[in-house]
Amino acid sequence: MVETIFMGRVFTGTTAAPIEAAVAVGGGRVLRVGDRKEVLAAAGPDTDVVDLGRGLLMAGFQDAHVHPAFGGGQMLRCDLSAEHTVEGYLTVIAAYAAAHPDKAWIHGGGWSMDVFPGGTPTRQLLDTVVPDRPVLLTNRDGHGAWANSLALRLAGLDKDTPDPVDGRIEREPDGTPQGTLHEGAMTLVSEHVPVATAEEAYAGLLAGQSHLFSMGVTAWQDAMIGAFPGSPDNYEVYLRAAREGTLLARVVGALWWDRERGLEQIPHLVERRENGRVGRFNATTVKIMQDGVAENFTAAMLEPYLDGCGCATANRGISFVDPGLLREAVRELDALGFQIHFHALGDRAVREALDALTGAHTANGANDNRHHLAHLQVVHPADIPRFAEVGAAANIQPLWAAHEPQMDELTIPFLGAGRAALQYPFGDLLRAGARLVAGSDWSVSSPNPLWGVHVAVNRAVPEGEPREPFLPQQALTLAQALTAYTAGSAWINHLDDVTGTVEAGKDADLVVLDRDPFAGPPEEIGATRVVRTYVQGRLVHQA
């Protein structure tokens, strides 16, 4: 039975431009895409006919690298993501503390490094608004945290506390912790934060799902299935939602590789995969975080970072997993049929991941595991053709490929002009035959796919003062960017046989936009809004 017919402009994903068509939906699937008159002939008395007007129908977006349980949980805690000034942050923190006098810790996050000198906020700033309770707030990329004096004191951190091997404590001149903790140093304090209850974590996942539906996202890959600092293992949270039927999106879970352990954890990952296939949730991937981020100098680089004067330092960042162990782990995980999802941001991390995949391919032969490398901020030109050679997808976060303070003030000066010109090479990767898939890394950055598409096409942010395009030779066309967010991510999630394009027989995971971005200037792509989101023909969001 035809339940809904959409009439108007349709980006099917099978052609480079939208077409004028009618799309019939019934039983959760696309029944027909074709001539309006012929499709309307199949309508019944109860068929809902939707005139798209000036809008556009397309396949639902799929986010190939996102953290909805964490992002949704942050929305329910002390959420700083809507502010972008020191004053704004302190106002939100003070208001949250006043509204939650029962909270033993003030916990949340979403602050941006570029708001603070050197990207490192101080404990004294937090002390001015919350002096009497410990505070720990992660930054928007999750690679650093901001603590007040009481939190540092309760965790036992002082000038004699050594840096952990996988992180760094920012310090005052006498060695006293300054208030910013990088990478593994966060755990020195976060291990003292009370863990959220199961109900709080469950509410966070559902809040995250609702937020993603409002952005037109109908499926995703959660890039960290494990225990977050201050949160319980989201593996159990997803399983509960899948069993209770509240998880409406299709989700692939990337099981966290514990970088403090070795190959002995693989049997546990196998067990979690076997028990983690429930309803619309499938924990079939392993996430290996190979390095950090460039802004705090932990992304793994082939050449040293520069200092503020432009001179080479001794720091090349951190490879969190020893390259030898990485090759062994990838070879074994690949043989066991796991998909591997790498966090690889620096050029050395990218090379180490590609080397490991090359070894696995040699040892195990070709397969359909569909491994992918996420972030890809700096890629050495010699490694760009290797993606196609080993069949690895390039998992891009387009929103980051633009001039903005974090790029211009905290990244480019410490990479140097030559290396800075190698950042986010989307165009080169595509031209070299790599398959592009796309994600947001929310809550690191906005989950709005249309903003990501805007930056992929314009290489400039969709809001704020106009800036010159960032390495415009690496721009994508609108069709290429939309395809990465739909058919590309569907492929990486092994959902391409049922989603990712608007075709007869595919599931009706669809989104209605308020305009056709192909019809307007590229500079207006980011102004496009989602009007409706459907999952298997079910309306899950309406603006």
N, C-alpha and C positions, 0 to 999 in steps of 0.2 A: 504494500500500500504506500502511495506517495503521501508523506506527511508534510513536507515542506518543499516549495520550489523557490529558488533564488533567481531573480532576473536582473541582468545588467552586465557590468564588467567583471570578468573572472580571470584571475591569474592562476592558471592551472598548474604551473610549474613544469609543464611539458614543452612550453614554447617560451621564447625570450620576451614576449610582451603579452598583455592581457588580451582577451577576446570578448566579443559580445556573445553572450550565451545564456541559457537557462540551465540550472542545476537542480535535479530532482533528488530528494533525500527521503529514505524510508528504512525502518528497521535498523537504524544506526549506521547506514551505509549510503554512499553516493550511488544512486541507481542509474543516473543518466546525465551526461553533459552534452548539450546540443542545441539545435534550433529551438527558439522560444515557442513557436507555434506547435511543433511536434511534442515538446516536453509538456506544455500546458494541456495538451490533449489527454495526458495521463492523469490529470488532477481529478480528485474526488471532491465530494461536497465538504469534507473536513480538511482539505489541504490548505495549509497556510502559505499564501503566495507573498513573498518578500520582494518588494521593488527596491533594488539597491540604490536607485537614484544616482547621485554622483559618487557613490562609494565603490568599494571593491571587495569581492569575495576571493579568498585564497585559503590555502591549507593553513591549519594552525601552526604557530611557531613552535619549535622545539629547542630547548636550551641544553646545549651539550656539556655545560660546566656551570653548575649552580649549587647553592647551599640553602634550600628553602626552609629546612627545619631550623637552621641557625638564624637565617634572615627573619623568619616569622617569629622566632623566639626573641630576637633583638627588638622587633616592633613592639613586643609586649613588655620589654624591660626599659632601661634608660637609653632611649634611642636618639642619637645625635645626628642621624643621617640627613635630616631636613635643614640643618644649620651649616654655616660655613664661615663663622667668625669665632674668635675666642669668647667674646661677650655672649654670643648666642649659645655656645656650648655650656658656659657656666650658668646661664639662666635656666637651661633645660635641666642640668644636673641638680641645681638648687631646688627647682620645682619638683623634680622626681623624688628627691630625698624628703622634702616636706610632705609630699602626698603619700609616702610609704615609710612612716616612722617605725613600722614593725620589721623592716628589712635589716638584717644584721650586716649585710654588705650591699653597697650600691654597685650594681653590675650591669653592663650593657656595652655600647660601643657605637661606631660609625663616624668617628672623627677623621679628618683628613690631615695628612702630614704637612701639606703645603700651607696650612693656616699658621703653623708655628715656625719660628726661626730654626733652620736646620732640620725641621721635621720632628722636633723632639720637645713635647710639652713637659712642664716641670711639675713636681709634686706640690710645690708651694701654691700654684694656681688652684689646684683642687682643694688644698687646705683652706683657702679663703671661703669656699662654699660648703664644704663638708669636712670639718676638722675632727668630728667626734665618732665617725664610722669609717671603716675601710672602704676604699673605692678602687675598682679595677675596670677600666674601659678599653676594649680592644679598638684598634684603628680600623678604617674601612676595609683595608686589604687583609686583615687578620694576621699580619706578620709582626705586629707590635702592640704594646699595651701601655696605658697611662695609669699610674698608681699614685695615690696620695701617701703622705708620710706614715699614717697609721697602718696602711696596708703593707708597706715595705717593712715597718717595724714588726708587725705580727708575723710576717713571713721570715723574719730573722735576717733580712738583708742589711748589710752595712758595708763600710769601705773595705773590709777584709774578705767579703764574699767574692769568690772567683767567678769569672764568666763561665757558663757551661760551654761544652765543646760545640754545641749547635746554636749558640746565641750570644748576645752581648747586653750587658747592663750599661746604659748611658750613665755617665758619672759627672759629679761636680769636681772642681780642681783638686780637692783633697781626697778624692776617691769615693765619697759618699754617693749612693745611688741618687740620681737626679730626678727620677720619676718615669722615665721611658725605658721600656724593656723590649728588646728585639728577639724575635724568633724563640728559640728554646728557653731564653731567660724568662719569658712570660710564665712558664709553668712553675717557676720558683714561687710565684704569688698565686697563680690560678689554682694550684692544688689545695689552697686553703679556702677557696670560695665554695659556699654550700652548693651542692648539686641541685639543679632544678628538679621538682617532683615529676613523676611520670605524667600527671595531668597537665602540668605546665608545658612539658615538652610536646605532648600531644596537641595542645592548643596552639603551640607555636607552628607545628607542621601544617595544621589546617589553616592558620592565618597566612602562612607562606603560600600554600596552594591557592587560596582565594586571591592573593595579591598577584600571583603569576597569571591566573585566569583573567584578571582585569587587564593584563598586558597582552592577552592573546596567546599565551603559552599553554599548550595542551599536553605536552610531554616533556620530560627532561631526564638528564643524568645527574644525580646527586653525587658531587665530586668528593665527598668524604662521608662514608658510612662508618661511624665509630663514635667514640665518646669525645665530645667537645669539653674544654675546660668549663666547669660550672654546669654542664648539661649531661644527662644520661646518654647512653648509647642510642643513637637514632635508628639503629637497626631494628630494635624492638618497637620503636615508635611507628616506623613504617609498616612493620608486620601487623601491628594492632589496627592501623588505619586500613590496611589491605583486607584483613579478616572482617572488619566491621563494615566494609563497603564505603567508607568515607574518603578513601583515596580514589578520586575519580580520574586523575591523570595517570598515564602510563609512566612508570619511573624505572630507570635502570640505576642500581645502586653500585657505587664504586667503593669496595671494601678497602679500608685504610691499611696500608703497609706500615707496620711499626718500624721506624728507622733505627730504633734501639735494639732490635732483634734481627735475626738472620733467617736462614732457610727453614728453621724449626717451626716457624709460624705458618708455613704453607698448609699442613694438614688442617689447622684451625680455619683457614680461609676456605678450604674445600668444604668443610662442614657447614660453614656459614652460607656458602653458596647453595648447598643441598637443601638447607632449611629455609633459605631466603628467597624462595620462588613461590609467592603467595599472591593470588589475584593479579592486580595490576603492578605489582612490585617484583623485580627480578634483580637479585644481587649477584650479577654475573661478571663483574669487572673488579680489577684490583687497581687502586690509586697509589702510585709511587710519587712522592714529592721529592724531586731530585735536588732542588735548590730553593733559594728564597726569592727576594725581590731586589731590584736595582736601587731603590730609594734608600735602603738601609745597608747597601753594599754586601748583601748576602746572596744575590743571584750569582751563579757560578760562571765566571768569565775566563776565556782563553788568555787574555792579557789583563794586567792589573788595572784596578780603578785609579783614577786621578784624584789628587787632593784639590783643595780650593784654589791653589796657585797653578793648577794644570800639570803638576809633576806626578810621575808614576809612584804609586804606593807599593807596599808589599802585599796588598790584599787582592786576591782573585775571587773572593766569595767562597761559598761553602757548597761542596757536594755532600748532601745529607746521607746518601748511600754510597759506600765505597764502590768505584766503578767495577772492580773485580766481582764483588758480591752482586752488584746490579746485573752483570751479564749472566751470572749463575741463576739468579732469581727469575729473570725474564725468560731464560731458556726453559726453566722448569714450569713456570706459570703458563707459558705459551703451549708447552706440550700437554698441559692439563686442560687446555681449552679456555683459559681465562682471556678476556680482553684486558689490555693494560692501558691505563690512563695515566700518562706522565704529567706532572707539573714540571715544565722545563722552560725557564724564562731567559736565562743567560746562554750565550753561545756554547760554553763548555758543557752545560747541562744538556742542551739539545744534542750535541755531538755524542755525549755519553749514552743518551737514550737511543739514538740511532745506531750506535755501535752495538748496544745490547740487542736491539731488534735484528740487526744484521746477523749476529751470532745465533740468535734463535732461529732465524730463517734458514741458515746453513745447517743447523743441527736437526731441525724438525720438519723442514720443507714448508711449502705454501699451505695456508689454511684460510679460514674465514673468520678469524678472531677480531679483526678490525681494530687494531691498536691505534692510539692517537696521542699526540703531544699537544698539551695545552699551553697557552700564553704566548710563547715564541716572540718575546720582545726583541731579542738580538739573535739573529741566525747568520752564521758565517756563510758567505756565498757558495763555498764549496759543498756545504751540506744541504742546500736547497734542492738539488736534484735527487738526493737520497730518499726523500719522502716517498716519491713515486717508485723508486727502486725497491724499497722494502715494503711498500703498500701501507705506509703509515699516513693517517689523516692529519691535517693541520687544523687543530681546534683553536679558532681565533676568538679573541675578545675585542671586537672592533672599536668599542667605545674608548679604548685607551690610546688609539693611534691618532692623537691630535695634540696640538700645542695647548697646554694649560699649565698652571703653575707647578704642579708636581713633575711634569715633564721638563719644563724650561728651567726650573730653579733647582730641583733635587735630582735630576737624572742627566740631562745633556752635559752639564759642566763636568760631571765626574766620569762620563764615558769618553768624552772627546769627540770632535767633529766627525772623524772617520767612522768610528764605531756607532755613533748616534745615527748615522745615515743608513745603518743596517736594520733599523727597528721596524717591527711589524711589516714584514715584506709580503703582504697578502698577494699582490699582483704577481710578484716573481714566483711565489709558490704555485699559484694557479697556472701560470704559463709553463712551469716546469712539470706539470702533470699531477700535482698533489691534489687530493680531494679536500675541499674546504668544508668544515663544519663550524658552527658558531655557538657561542654562549656568552653569558654576561658576567659570571662569577659573583652574582648577587649573593650576599650583601656587600661585597667589595665595591660594586658599582651598580648603577640602575639596572633593573631587569628588563627595561623597556627595549624590546628588539628593534623597534623603529628608530630609536636613538642610535643603536648600534649600526643599523643599516645606513642611517644618515652619515655617520662618521666613516664607514667603509667606503661610501661613494664620494663624500666631500673631503675626507681627511681633515675635518674641522668639527668642533663641538656644535650641537644643535641650538644651544642657548648661550646667552652672554654676548660680550663684545666680539665682533668678527675678528678672526685671526687668520694669518696666512695658512694655506693648506700645509699639512705636515707630510712631506715626502709624497707629493701627489702622484708620482709615477707608480705608486703602489696601490692606487685606488681601484675599486671594483666597480662594475656596472651595477645598476639597481637590480637587474635580474640575477646577477651572480651573487649579490649580497643576500637577497631574499631566498635564493636557492640554498645557500649555506645554512640559513636559519630554519629551513623546512626540510627539503629532500636530503640535504647533507646531514643534518643532525638525525633525521629519521634513519639514515643508513648507519650511522655510528651506533645507534641504539638498537640495531637489528629490527627496525620497525618499518623499513622501506617497502615491504610487501603489502602493508596495510595502511600506511599513512605517508604524509610528506608531499603529496600532490593531490589535485582535485581530478579524480578519474573514476569512472564507473567501476564498482567493486571495492574501492577503497573505503575505509571507515570515514564517517562524516565528522572528522576533527577539523573544524573550520573556524575562520575568523572573518568578521565583516569590519572593514575599515570605513572611516567617515569620508574618505576621498580616495581617488586613484593617484598614488604618488607618481605613477608613470606620466600622468597628464600635466603635472606642474613642474616648476623648476627644481633642480636637485637641492637647492638651498632650503626648500620647504618640506623635504621628506620628514624631518624630525617633528614637524607640526601635526603629522597624521595621528589620529587617535583610533583606538579600538572601540567599536560600537557594540559588537556581540561576539561571544566566544562559545563554540559548541564542542562537546566531546561526545563522539558517537551519536551525533544528532541531538544531544541533550543540551539545552541552553544553560550554561554554567556562569555566564556573566552578561549583563546588559547595562550599558552606560545610562 
